[in-house]
Structure formats: structure tokens, C-alpha cells
Amino acid sequence: MHPPAPLSLVMVFSFLLAGVSYFYAGRSRWCVALTVLLALAFFASASASLWLVLGERHAGWAILSITLLAGVPLAALVIFAVDVAWGLFCTEMTYAVVVAWLLGLMLLLLNLVFLAVGCS
């Protein structure tokens, strides 16, 4: 089953707009909130799109891909936010943003490949 076109558009544009708002996040406070909102929209739409493509026939691969490419970045960002807010971890957590962007990009590319190939 192919994901609906609006879901694919939300996925692509939320990723691109999250990058733009992240670039300006240091300049204004509302850009940080917008970045978080767009990142959540991206991970939700990309996960739903991947599940619609792989879920029925290859549920194991879909769950593994969603966990690795969406769950790990979100967990890293939550740990980073907790560390910034309360200082619970005594390690450098700025790599969490890099992990989130790289795995998010891999999730986007995987979805785009499945959409281009027409995998169903």
C-alpha cells in the first residue's frame, strides 16, 4: 500500500522546514518550539509512511526500521533535553542532535526510495 500524497508532502516539507528553523533557533525562542514541532511531525509522518509501505508484508522490518530510525533519535533528543534542563547526565550530549539529524535523513531517504521504486 502506498502512503497518501499529503503524508509524503508533510514528511518532506517538515524535514526541510525543521532544518531551516533549527538554523535560526539560536536567534529566537519561537524557532526552537517550531523546530521541535516540525521534527515531531517529520518523525510521525515518516514512521506512518514507512509502516504503510512495509507494515503488512514485512512487519518485522518495519518495526525494526521505525525503532532504529525514529525511536533512537527521539530518545537521544529527550535525553539531551533532560540533560540541558536538569543536568542529570555528566556527559557531552551535543552528539544527540547529530544522531537525530543523520538517522532522520536516513529515514527520509528510505521512504523516498520506497516511494520512487513503488514498493508495496
N, C-alpha and C positions, 0 to 999 in steps of 0.2 A: 504494500500500500504506500502510495506517495503522500508525503505531508502536504497539506494545503498551501497554496502560494502565499497567503498572508503570513503564515507561520514562518516560512522561509525568509520572507522580507523582514519580518521582525527580528529574526535571528541575525541576518547580515547587517541591517542598519543599527541594531542595538550594539553589536560588537564595534562597529566603526564609530558610532557616537560615544560609546563608553571610552574609547581611546582618545577622542578629542576632548571630552570633558575631564579625563584623567590628566591630560596635558595642562589644562587650566585649573586643576584642583588646588594648586598652591596659591592661586591669586584670589579665589573667592570661596566662601564656605558652601554656597549652594551647589557649586560644581562637584564637591565631594559627595553630597547627597545624590546628585544626578548620576554620578559615576556608579555609586552603589546600586541605585535603581536600575540603571541600564545593564549593569553586569548581571544582576539577578534576572532581568528579562532575557538576556542572552542565554544564560545557563539553563533557564527553564524552557525557552523555545528550542534551543539546540538539543536538549535532552528529549523533549517531546518529539521532535523531528526524527531523531535517531531511533527512538522507540517505535515510531510509526513505520520506519523503513525496515528495521531488523526484528522488532518485537515478536511478531507472530511465528516466524520461521526459525529465528536464531535468538531465542530469549536469553540464553546464557551469554552470548557475545554482546548483546545489547546491554545487559545488566553490568557486565564487566567494563564495557566501554564507558557507560554513563558514570559508573562509580569512579573509574580512574580519571576520566577526562572532565568530569563536572564535580564529583564529590570531593576529590583531593584538593582542587583549587579553592572551593568554597570553605573547606575545613582549614586550609592554610590561611585564608583571609580572616576567618573567625579567630584563629589563634593569634594572628597579627593584631587584630583589633583589641583583643583581650590584653595582649602584651602592652600595647600602647596605652590603653586606658588604665590598667591596674598594675602593670609591671610584674606579672606573675612568672614570666619566664626570664631567665638570665642569659639569653642568647640573642644574637643578632637575627631579627626576624624580617629584615627587608627583602630577603630572598623570596618570601611568600608572595609578593606582588609579581615577581618574575615567574615563579611557578604558575601562578594563576593565569598570566598572560600567555605563556607558552602552551600550557595544556588547553586553554581556551582557544588558541589559534589552531591547535591540532584537532579539537572538536569541530571547529568551523570548517576546516579543510576536509575532514572526514565526511561531514554532512554534505558539503559541496560536491565531493567526488561521488557520493551515493546519488545525489540529485542529477549529476551530469550523466552518470552511467545508466541511471534508471533502474537501480537495484530494487527489486520488490520480492 
